[in-house]
Amino acid sequence: MSEPTNGGPGLPQQRKIVTEIPGPKSRALQERRLKAVPPGVGSTLPVYTVAAGGGVLVDVDGNSLIDFGSGIAVTNVGNAHPEVVRRVQQQVAAFTHTCFMVTPYEPYVEVCERLNALTPGDHEKRTILVNSGAEAVENAVKIARYATKRPAIVVFDHGYHGRTLLTMTLTAKNMPYKEGFGPYAPEVYRVPMAYPYRSTEDGPATAAKVIDQISKQIGAHNVAAVLVEPILGEGGFIEPSPGFLPAIAEFAEDNGILFIADEIQTGFGRTGRLFACEHEGIVPDLITTAKGIAGGLPLAAVTGRAEVMDAVHGGGLGGTYGGNPLACEAALAVFDALDADRITAKAARIGEIMLPALRELAAGDPRIGDVRGRGAMIAIELVKPGTDEPDAALAGAIAKACHAQGLIVLTAGTYGNVLRFLPPLVIPEDLLHEGLDLLAGAIAETR
Ligand SMILES: *Cc1c(COP(=O)(O)O)cnc(C)c1O
């Protein structure tokens, strides 16, 4: 096996392909893995990583790939950010765990204070820390039901919220997330999403339908919360039509329904704002965060109105590892980096480079039906030319061609026909341009 390499921004920021992708060492590891790990756990591109940082990922065969995935919007401040590394190393030598529910420690409290201040709205807030995005969503639902004493949760078409029993129930797409894993949790109701590319209706018109459906089919007084991603992630980077989310938020407020924003994929600068809710001035009652929160360490949070969060009885919330001290130290380093490294401005700049380049490609290629996104959360939707019929096979083939050239891209979308781009927000601009050129080449050569 190769020598361990330090990651971080010190890694040479260049694409370098020295074997086919995946190379022989990755293929050998993949064979070993298939005897140890069930195929239910997939991998987009089975190159085995030894180091990553800035905008590149280095594999066991010595290939250096351009990263347009960030481990699914996690390494916003980069992989192995120096301050994340420094603080985690210091913490691991001090203590690894006590369980906050047994004997607490300051970093947990400080992360909560910082999240209370960073998230939208200047009302009094409280935060709990957990291990994963799904666990954050589960807890947001528990808290909303407890505080409102109502059972129903409203979710949207194309929504994604995780893979646990409750969160896969909250998720829209059957394959691969739900197929065969039922029965699902009760009292979850799905309503339409205002999907600009696939709807002729404007945001307020779709919101009116949703409100009618909630009022007539569920009864607003039975609804604890509406749960929505302000920009939908797995569903295909759908930005709800303007006016849709504000109308839903207003209806919720008027009816004692909590508005939960799932910012697990959109949070911490990814969309060019600290949180995507800010694009339409929405102040959620509860907000779930994870992914970009701690530079790759497992951490997630629910932040919400003090009176809602404080409603739950003592001991009703928690978990053995929730708010692990290493993950908290990493998060504190990320929060500092947001300012120090001007992370939201970097995300906005990535959008300014990528969107026009992709629109130019789309103008000359009828297979690219839509180009969309904000900041560094960008996607193209692929269709049969002259129609809006999804072309998932084309999206998959283009992704494969990108991978072969050493560019990591991900697919998404209810119809599987979306290519999504989530570069680390610290990617050097020349690598971003090189990645775009590779993508253009991959699209041109895939017929
Ligand atoms: C990834 C994601 C989740 C689930 O997070 P996990 O950490 O994988 O459990 C929930 N909601 C959204 C919007 C996500 O993108």
PDBQT file of the ligand as one rigid body, heavy atoms in Angstrom, charges set to zero:
ROOT
HETATM    1  C1  LIG A 501     -27.616  14.151   3.253  1.00  0.00    +0.000 C 
HETATM    2  C2  LIG A 501     -28.896  14.708   3.671  1.00  0.00    +0.000 A 
HETATM    3  C3  LIG A 501     -29.605  14.184   4.773  1.00  0.00    +0.000 A 
HETATM    4  C4  LIG A 501     -29.134  12.973   5.541  1.00  0.00    +0.000 C 
HETATM    5  O1  LIG A 501     -27.896  13.185   6.143  1.00  0.00    +0.000 OA
HETATM    6  P1  LIG A 501     -27.035  11.916   6.639  1.00  0.00    +0.000 P 
HETATM    7  O2  LIG A 501     -25.889  12.538   7.384  1.00  0.00    +0.000 OA
HETATM    8  O3  LIG A 501     -26.605  11.184   5.410  1.00  0.00    +0.000 OA
HETATM    9  O4  LIG A 501     -27.913  11.114   7.509  1.00  0.00    +0.000 OA
HETATM   10  C5  LIG A 501     -30.784  14.800   5.133  1.00  0.00    +0.000 A 
HETATM   11  N1  LIG A 501     -31.250  15.862   4.461  1.00  0.00    +0.000 NA
HETATM   12  C6  LIG A 501     -30.592  16.397   3.409  1.00  0.00    +0.000 A 
HETATM   13  C7  LIG A 501     -31.155  17.592   2.721  1.00  0.00    +0.000 C 
HETATM   14  C8  LIG A 501     -29.402  15.821   2.967  1.00  0.00    +0.000 A 
HETATM   15  O5  LIG A 501     -28.782  16.328   1.905  1.00  0.00    +0.000 OA
ENDROOT
TORSDOF 0
